[in-house]
Amino acid sequence: MAEAHQAVAFQFTVTPDGIDLRMSHEALKQIYLSGVHSWKKKFIRFKNGIITGVYPASPSSWLIVVVGVMSTMYAKIDPSLGIIAKINRTLDTTGYMSNQTQNIVSGILFGTGLWVALIVTMRYSLKMLLSYHGWMFAEHGKLSAGTKFWMALVKLFSGRKPMLYSFQTSLPRLPVPAVKDTVHRYLESVRPLMDDEEFRRMEGLAKDFAFNLGPRLQWYLKLKSWWATNYVSDWWEEYIYLRGRGPIMVNSNYFAMDFLYLSPTTLQAARAGNVIHAILLYRKKLDRQEIKPILLMGSTVPLCSAQWERMFNTSRIPGEESDTLQHVKDSKHIVVYHKGRYFKVWLYHDGRLLKPREIEQQMQRILDDDSEPQAGEEKLAALTAGDRVPWAKARQAYFSHGKNKQSLDAVEKAAFFVTLDDIDQGYRKDDPVRSLDAYAKSLIHGRCYDRWFDKTFTLIVFKNGRMGLNAEHSWADAPIVGHLWENVMATEYLELGYSEDGHCKGDTNQNIPIPTKLQWEIPEECQEVIERSLSTAIALADDVDFHSFFFDTFGKGLIKKAKTSPDAFVQLALQLAHYRDMGKFSLTYEASMTRLFREGRTETVRSCTVESCNFVRTMEDPTESNENKLKFFRLAAAKHQLLYRLAMTGAGIDRHLFCLYVVSKYLAVDSPFLKEV
């Protein structure tokens, strides 16, 4: 409470002589600067909303169109084919305008309407152009004249200097494949995994579904595809991620590693200072839409950027039946965990973002704090690592009021979560295998209570200055976090840097308030729930057998020189390795992206195919020649590339079957086929 008293802008006391009012000019200054900062962000968002809303045109193009219309009017030329005259007659009935004013207003209204019509035309023309995916199936490195002409048209209608969300309204919707096509591809994918009798049975179920129940379910799915932005993504997020009642630690969350060979500083607080500042610079660019949209095909074809929207200021909230994602527009603090204590750290001072050296100072203050955790505080985050229902019930019972609610709000509404770990981790040359294994396991689950697994991501900084990231999966897929991580590390190394003694560059600032320790009152009943969740999480973590190692014999460059897809090469290597290890083939999942479509996320590539199995058998046959092995490899690689391209262009198998299954549940109808796929 001492920090709170210091932050109050004014204090007053009642005395026999009257009221003694004392003003804190510093506190009032901070309030004023905070307000200025908030209004600046609101203005920037408003401005960017307008720019994105009129894309591929620009706000200045409105003036050009209106001036052009007015110029033709004064030249006694009617560009509107009589529309301006009709507007003029309508305005004339008001009786409040002179003839000259009516002409000006009529010209402006027509020019604005023409400008809007041009925007809509350009936007839908671009959407139609982006619905073409023939370029995806062209031979690598060879573009036909038709594809080059199509690319020129896309660039023509794409406008100039797009912002992050500029293309969103121009992206096509994910198409719904025909039921017969999906069923055919499904049967093709399971053929190498079934004997003749099993396949005939599945073929019968599939054909019955395709001709009877399938078309009925498909009608509802097409209706949804016309109404919703994406017929898959909302159901995928809800049923695959948010409705899962098991632990999200290990099962859903994923991690990112630091550079393995580079170690810019061994000072934990300094590393945290630069990386946190770099993340906040990325957030600033994201808020201003200054991050460029990702473009394929020589900066021509845009990918959907919707997943960036909930990167910061977001937390997964547990529910008894389904979780939800809570997102706030802005957050001016982070929460830091160290040795069982939670600290709230403000990110702004004097109306500006804290500098790296100032953030380092705040982190060092936390590291130097020798206070003990409060009862139940140390292992509190185990609730986010265990089953979801106990966490949901505990949240409602023990964290819905009082100081527990205030502290939990601070965690859930933080920009992101930070763990200052008290152990060393990272790659060591003297023990590369075990060091990488321990490093990976620490990032994916840690001690099961020292990462807040519900936050969009937890930044983990180890005692020796190494770092990593643990990310929650429901809000976005790994490439989005990868984009953040690559930008952060590049900013840290290439722009921010460190002084010779390993500290962040710049000076400390003793005027910045110290981090606030969050307060908890956790009763024994809640502590018992925490311990049970921790036991569940530890059992899961102990079951993780993770082995990470280097492979530097060759890379994708050599594979490409052999005119082979690196992805297909790796997938076929996995099939061969699995067969040699297990002596059989298994259904295999590889994720591809569907971000060529609005709000697209992922699709499954079933990489165990008839062709890949033939290749593996050929490799295992000592009588086969190398020429024949290479032939079967080429056939299998070509098949895999075809499946990947089909998945990317909306013609995959699993997401369509998943949505058909969801519709069947809504209609309360059973399908023997959908139950077994």
N, C-alpha and C positions, 0 to 999 in steps of 0.2 A: 504493500500500500504506500510505502514511502515514495516510490516512483510516481504513483498516481497523484499524490499530494503535490509533488514538485511540478507536475504537468498542468495543474489547474491554472487557468488564465487569470482568475481573480479570487481573492479571499475577503471575507468580511467578518467582523465581530461586533457585537452589540455592547456598548459601554454606557456608563451614566451620562457621558457627554454626547451620545448619539451613535451612529453607525460608522465604524472605521473600515473604509474600503481600500484595499490594496490591490493594484493591478500588476500583473506580470507581463512586462512588455515583450520578453522573449517568447513566452507562451502564445501571446496574441500574434506575434510575428509568425510563429510556426503555423498557427491556425490559418492566417492569411495566405501564407505561401502554399499550404496544403490545398486551400480552396482554388488558388490560381492554377496549381498543377492539375486539379480535377477538371476545371473548366477548359484548360488547354486540351486535355485528352478527349473531352466531349466534343470540342470543336473539330479536332482532327478526325474523329470517328464520323462526325456529321459530314465533313468535307469528303472523306473517302467513300462514304455511303453514296453521295451524289455522283462522284466520279465512276464508281463501280456500277451504279444504277443505270447510267446512260451509255456504258461501254457497249459496243466498240466505238461509239462517237465520244466526243469530249464536251464539257460544258461550254467551252469557247466556240465550238462549232454551231451552237444555237445562235450566237450573235452573228456568225457568218451567214447562216441561212436567213435570218430575219433581215439583216442589212441587204442581202441579195433580193429578197422579196420586195422590200421597200424601194430599192433602186429601180426595179422593173415597173413598179407602180408609178413612180414619178416620171418614168420614161413613157408613160401612157401605154404600157404593155401589161395585160392581165395574165399572170402566170397560173392563176387558180382556176381558169375555165369557168368563171362566174361565181366561185365560192366566196371570194372576198366581197362581192356585191351583195350576196345573200346575208353575210355577216353584218355588212353595213346597214342593210335595211332592218335587220333585227335590232341593232343598236339604236337606230333612228327612232324606234318606238319608245325608247326611254325618255327622250326629250331633255336629257341632261348634258349632252355632248354637242359640241360644234361639229360642222362637217369635217374640218381638218382633223379634229381629235378622233372622230369616228373612223376616218381613213387610216390613221396611225394604229389605232387599237385593232382594227380589222386586219391590217397587214401583220401586226405582231401575233395575233391569234392564229392566222393562217400559217405564218412562218413556223410557229411553235408546233402546230399540228403536223406540218410537213416534216419538221425535224424529228418528231416522235415516230412518224411513219417510216422515215429512213432508218431510224435506230432499230425498229421492230423488223424491218426488211433485212437489214444487215445481220441482225442477231439470228433470225430463223434461216437465213441463207447459210450462215456459218454452222448452225446446228445440223442442217442437211448435209453440208460438206463433211462435217466431223462424223456423221453416221456411216460414212464410207470407210471400210477397213481392208480394202483389197491390197493396199500397200503392205499390210502386215504379212501377207502370204507370198509376196514377191521374193525372188531369189536374192539372198543377201549381197549387198553391194551393187545391185543392178536396178536402176529405176527406168521404167518405161516412159515414153513421151506423155502418155495419159496421166501417169502418176505425177510427173513433173508439172503438168498443167494444173492438176488438182492441188498440188502444194502451193502453186502461185496464187490460185483462187483463195485458199485458206489464209495465206498471208495478207492478201488484199482485204479480206473481210475481217481480219483479226484486229485491226486498229493498231495504234502505236502505244508503246510503253505500258503494257498491261500490268495491273497490280495483282496481288495474290488471288483475290476472288473475282477478278474481272471476267473470267471465262465461265463462271458457274452457270449462268442462265443460258449459255450457248452450248453447253454440253448435252449430248443426246441422252435419252433415258435408256436404262438397261433393257434390252429386248427379252421377251419371254420366248424361249425356244419351243418348237413344236413338240408335243408329247412323244410322237413316234420317233423323232430324231433323238431325243434324250434317252428313251428306252433302248433304241438301237445302240447308242454309244455305251450305255450301261452294260448291256449284254456283251459287247465287245471287250469291255474292261474286265469282266469277271471270267471270261472264257478260259484264260490260262490258269485260273485258280480252282476250277471245278472239273470233275470227271464228266464223262458223257451223260450219265444218268442224272447227276445233279444239275447239269446245264440244261437238259431237256425239261426238267421240272421248273427251273427258274424261267426258262424261255416261255413256258406255258403261262406262268403267273404274269410275266411281263406283257405278253400279247393280250391276255384278258384285260389287264389294266389299261393298256393303250386303246382298246376299242370300247370299253365300257365305262368304268369310273373315271379314268384319266381325263377325257374331254369335259366332263362335268366340273372337276376340280380346276381344270385349265381355264374355264370360263370365268370363274371367280378371280383367278390369278391375273388374267388379262384385264379384268375390271380394275383390280388394284393397281396394275401397272399404268393404266390411263389416269388414275386419280392421284396416286402417290408419286413422289419424285423418283423413288427407287423401290422396286417391288420386293427386294431382298433385305436391304440393310437394316431397317428398323426391327424386323423379326429376328435377324441374325444377332443383332446387339442384345435384344431382349432375351431370346430363348437360349442362345448359345453362351452368352456371357452373364447377363444380369440375373437370370433365373437359376443359374447353377448354385446349388446349396453347399457344395463342398468347398474346401480351401482354395483360394485363388493363388496363394503362394505356391510356387513350383508348377501347379497345374495350369495356370493362366499367365501369370506375370513372367516377364523375360528381363534380360539384363544386357548392358553394354559395358565393354572393357575400356580401360585407358590405353594409350600407346604403350606397347610392351617394352620397347628399347629406350624410349626417351623418358627422362625423369627431370623435369625443369627445376624442381626444388624438393627438399626433404622436409620443409616446414609445413606442417599440416594446416595451420591457420592461413598461411600465405597461399597455399594451393586452393583452399576453399575460397579465399577472398577473390582471386582472379577468376576462378571458374564460376562462382555465383554472379560476379559482375558480368561475365561474358554471357551467361544465361539470361540475365536481365536486359542486356543489350539486344539479344535475340527477341525477347518478349516485346521490347520497344518497337523493333522493326515489324514484328507480327501485328501489334496494335495499329501501326500506321500502314499496314499492308505493303511494306517496302520489300518484303521477301518476294522474289520473283516466282511466278508459277513455273512448275516443272514442265518443260516442253520436250517432246520427242521428235524424231525425224528432222534433224537439223533446225531445232527451235521452231517447229511448225505445229505439232499436234499437242494440245494442252492436256494435262492430267487434272483430275478433280482435286481441289484444295480444301474440301469441307472438313477433313479430319484435323486440320490445324486449329479449328475454332475452340476446342476444349483442351488445348495443351496445358494452359496455365489456369490457376484459380479454380481448380476442379477437384472433386473428390467423389469416390464411390461411397454411397450411403447404404448400409445394410438394411434389408427388410426381411420379414419372416417368409414371404413368398417370393419376392423379387427385390433386387437392389435397384437403386436409382443413381443417376449421375447428377450431382449438384454443381452448378457452375455459376460463379459470380463474375460480373463484368470486370472488376478490378480488385486487386489485393495489394496492399502496401507493406506486407510483412511476409516473412518466412518463419517456419518453426524448425528449431535445431534440437536434435537429440544427442546427448552426451552423457555417458555413464549413468543412465537411468533417469536423467532429468530432462525436462522439456523447457526450451527457452523461446520466447517470441522476440524476433529481431526485426526492427523497422528498417525499411529499405531506402527511405528518403529522409533528408535533413536539409533545412533551408530551401525547401521546394525543389530539390534536385536529387538525383539518384546518388547513393553513396558510392564513393570511389573505391577501387580495389583495396587500397591500403586501409581505408576506413572500415571496410567489411572484414579485412584481416584482423583489425583491432577488435572488432566485435567478437569474432571467432576466438581470438586469444583470451578475451575476457571470460568466455564460456569455458575454455580449457583450464583457465586458472581458478575457476569457481570450485571450491572443495566441499560444497554443501552436499548433504546426503539426500537420496531420493525420498519422497514421501511414501507413506504406506500404499502399496499397490501400484506405484508409479513406474517403477523400473521395467516391469514386464507387461505394461498396459497394452502395447501394440501387438501382443500375442493374440488379442481379440481379432485383429485384422488378418492374422495368419491361419486361424482355425476355421471351423465350420461357420457358415454365415448365420444360421438361425440363432445359436447362442449369442453371437455378437449383436444381432438385431434386438433380441430380448434384453440383453444387458444395457444396450444403448438407451432403450426406452425406459428401463427401470432406474438406471443409475446416472444417466448423462443427459436427462431432459430438463434439468432445472439447476439453479444455483451455480456455484463456481465450476462444477464439473461441466455444465453446459457451456459456460463461457470459455473454458480452456479447450474443450472439444471443438467449439466453433473456431477458435484460433487455429487449430490444426487443420480442420477441414476447409477453411476459407483462406488458408495460406496460399501464396503463389506456387510454392512447391515445398517439399520436405527435405531436410538435410540431416544426415547422420555423420557426426564426427566420431569415427570408430576408434577404439583404444587398442587396436592390434595392428601389426604390420601385415600387408598383403602385397601381391604383385609378382611379376615374373622375376625369377632369379636364375642367372646363368649357371650357378653351381648346382642347382636342382630344378631344372626346367619343368619336368613332368609334374612332380608333386606340388611345386609352387603354383603352377597354372591351375591344377585341379582344385587346390584350396582356395585360390583367388576366385574361380568361377562359382564354387559352392557358397562362398561368402557373399557374393553379389546376388545370387539367386534366392538365398534364404537367410544368410547370416546366422544369428543366434535364435531366429524366429520371433524375437521381440524387439529388435533394434532397427527395424525398417517399418514405416507406416505403409503397408501394402495397398491401402485403399487410395492413396494419392496417385495422381497421374504419373508422377515419377518421384523417386527418392534419390537425391544425390548423396553418394557415399564417399567420404574422404577418409582415408586410413591414416594411421599414426605416422607412417613414413612418407606421406605426401602422395601416395598413389590414390587413384580414385576409380569410380565406376558408377553405374546407374541401374536402378531397378524400376521397371515401368509396369504399370497396370495396363491390361490389354483391351478392355471393353471400349474405351474412348477412341482408340486409333491403333493402327498396325505398325509394325516395326520400322518400315521405311520412313515414317514421319518422325519418330524418335531418332532414327539414324541421321536424318537431315539436321535436327537440332544438335546432336552430339558432334557431328563433323564440323559444323559451324562454330560451336563452342570451343573445340580443341584448336581449330585454326585461329580463332580470335585470340585465345590465350597465348599461343606460341608466336604468332606473327604480328600481333598488335599490342598486347598488354605487356608481356614479358616480366622479368624479375630483375631485382638489383643484384649486385655481386654477392651479397650476403644471403640471398635466397628469399628476401622479403618482396612484397609487391612494391611497385614503384609509387612514389608520392609520399605524403606526410600523414601522420595520424591526426586525429581531431578529438581532443578531450571534451569538447562541448556536446558530442553526440551522447544521448542517454544510453545507459548500459542496457543490455538485453534483459527482458523481464522474464522471470521464472514463472511458469504456469503453475497454478494452484489446483490441487485435487483433494477431494474427500472420498476415498474409495473404501466402502465398507467391506467387512470380511466376506460377506456373501458374494460380492462382486469379485473379490480376490480369488475366491474358489472357482468362479467361472473363468477367470483369466488363466489359472493354473490348468484347468481342463483343456482350454483352447491351446495352451502351450504344449501340453502332452500330445494332443492331436498333431500339432505342427511339427514337433520334434520327431515323432514317428514317421511323418511324411518326409522330412529332411533327411533322416537316417536311411530312408529307402532310396534316396537319389544316388545313383552310381554315375558320377560325371567324370569323364576323362577328356582333357583338352591337350592338344599337342600341335607342334609345328609340322607343316609340310612345305618344304622349300626346295624340293627337287625340281619342280617346274610350276608354272602358273598358267593363267588364262591366255597369256600371250602366245605360248607354244601351242596351246590347243587351237587357238584361232588360226595360227599359221598352217595347221593341218586341216583348215577349212571345216571345223567342227564347232558346234555350239558348246561353250564351257558348261552350261547348265545340263545339257544332254549328256555330256561326258561324265560329269559327277554323278548324275542319276543312274547311268548305266554301271558305273563303278560300284555304286551302292547295291544295285541288284546282284552283281557278281559276287561282291563281298558277303552279302546276306546269304546267298545260296551256298557259298563255300562254308559258311559258318553253321547254317541251320539245315542245309540239305533240302530246302523247299523254297517255293515262292510265296510271297505275302502281299496282300493289298497294301499299296504304298501311297501315302499322301504327300504331295508337294503343293505349296501355296503359290498361286499366281495372283496378280492384281487385276481388278476390273475398274481402275480409275480412269479409263477412257470414257466412262459414263458418269453421269452426275451422282454423287454420293456413293460411288462404287467402292467396294473394299477388296474382298478376296474371292477366289474360286479355287476349287481343287483340281489339280492335275494328277490323274491316276497313272503313275509312271511305271507300274508293272503291266506290261502289254505283251501280246503274243510275240511281237517282234523282239522285245527285250529278253523274253524267255528263250527264244530261239538263239539269240546272241550268246546268252549265258551257257546254254547247252553246247553250243559250238566251241566256246572257250574251254569248256571242261572235257571236250573230246580230243584226246591226244592224236587221233588220226586225221583231224581236220588241218588243212593248210592255213598259213597266215593270210593268204589272199582271200580264202573263204571266210575266215574270222573277220577280216576287215570289211568284207561285203555285208555280213550280217550286222556288224557294228553300224555301218552307214545306214542300213535300213531301219535299225532300231532308233538311231539318233534322229533320223528324218521323221519317224512316227512321233517321237517325243516332242519335237519342235512343233509339229502340226497340232498335237493336243494342247500344248501351251498356248499357241496362237488362238485356237478355238476358245479356250478358257478366257483369255484376255478380251476377246471380242463378243462375249456374252453367250457362247455356245457350249458352256461347260455342262457337267452332269449333276454335281452334288447340290449346288444351290437351288437349282430348279426342283429337284426331287425333295429337298428340304422344305421348300415353300408349298409344294403340293401336299406334303405330309401335314404341315401346319393347317392348311385349308381343310384337309380331311378331319382333323381333330375339331376344328370349329363346327363342321357340319355333322360331327358325331357319326362318321361312317368309317368302317374298318376296311383296310386294304391289305390282303396277305402279301402283295408285292412290296408295298411301302414299308411294311413291318420288317422285311428281310434285307432291304437295301442298305 
